[in-house]
Amino acid sequence: EKGPYRHFMLKEIHEQPDAVSRVVGQFIDRGAGTLAVHTPLSFDFAALPRLTVSACGTAYLAGAVGKYWFERYARLPVDIDVASEFRYRQPPLEPNGLAMFISQSGETADTLAALPYCADNGQHIASVVNVEESTIARESGSVFPLRCGPEIGVASTKAFTTQLTTLACLSLVAGRARGVLSGADVEALIEALNRLPGALAEALRAEPDIAEIARRLTKARNALFLGRGSLFPIALEGALKLKEISYIHSEGYAAGELKHGPIALVDETIPVIVIAPSDELTEKTISNMQEVCARGGRIILITDAQGAETHGAMAAEIIVMPQVHPFIAPIVAAVAIQLLAYHTAVQLGADVDQPRNLAKSVTVE
Ligand code: F6R
């Protein structure tokens, strides 16, 4: 069932343009260019005091990007934690808040265990899941299905980008309901979302270049990923993806944290992957990149054509992603870090679909 693809992971990476297109269709009436939510909501976005998100691993990182969107576009305060910490923390929850659980499988033990605590503490329950018959889905008042088809590769790819797309759409629904976004704001953001499937297809065309860059990454023992704003969780996801399938030790950092410790690691042996598409924060991230360069670090810059032209000279290698609205840039950048991890792992001879020590669904604590 892998078709022409060598691994399920690669097939699933290539399914992303269609998968995100289906998600956008669940929230946007393309003809009218307006929001049209297909899932009946069991709560009112306008009345929520807070959104509390729990999830694990890559699903947690999707939620971490979502926090930037909900706070910015809906002025909705968001707390997010990994479910294994949340479930034992007993955090105080404001009544009538929304608790959201993000899970591809809908069966992850820690995520599932966090749910009853929220239900018992006066929260509405919503979930973003791929498996619609799953336990988490059954226990939720509102279910936002990813419908990206079975994800066989242990490393999550299309579930991640469909989770992101779902959260992006929901942040606009929330922003509209809460009176934060004007009609014109929503129109521009909807247009950005409508462009997403095409942008991901375009991003995939960088694969040969990325495979070539991966050839050099195979020599590294350690790698550092940097990002700022909504690209910070993508840096964390880049590090997670690379370490779990290639076994190269990698860490993700908020670009601004560099000088608070990790810069001590930088020398000519460490590739530093800087995720900096053009947005209002690019200059800040680029100045962190300069600090890395000054210490001999080897930069792999993930950016767009404009970023490559302005800041490319400093980078040893550049991965050029399509020029998109900053709103959807984290989803586009996700494709670049997935392909980078995939090709590095394949060239190292690793079993990318079935990495050592990992299970697809973590149903024990
Ligand atoms: C990493 C990965 C894991 C899962 C995590 C949560 O590539 O796939 O980190 O994201 O185990 O799984 P779900 O989404 O099924 O709850």
Residues whose N, C-alpha, C, O or C-beta is under 5 A from the ligand:
A	BS01	F6R	C56 G57 T58 A59 I102 S103 Q104 S105 G106 T108 V154 A155 S156 K360 V362
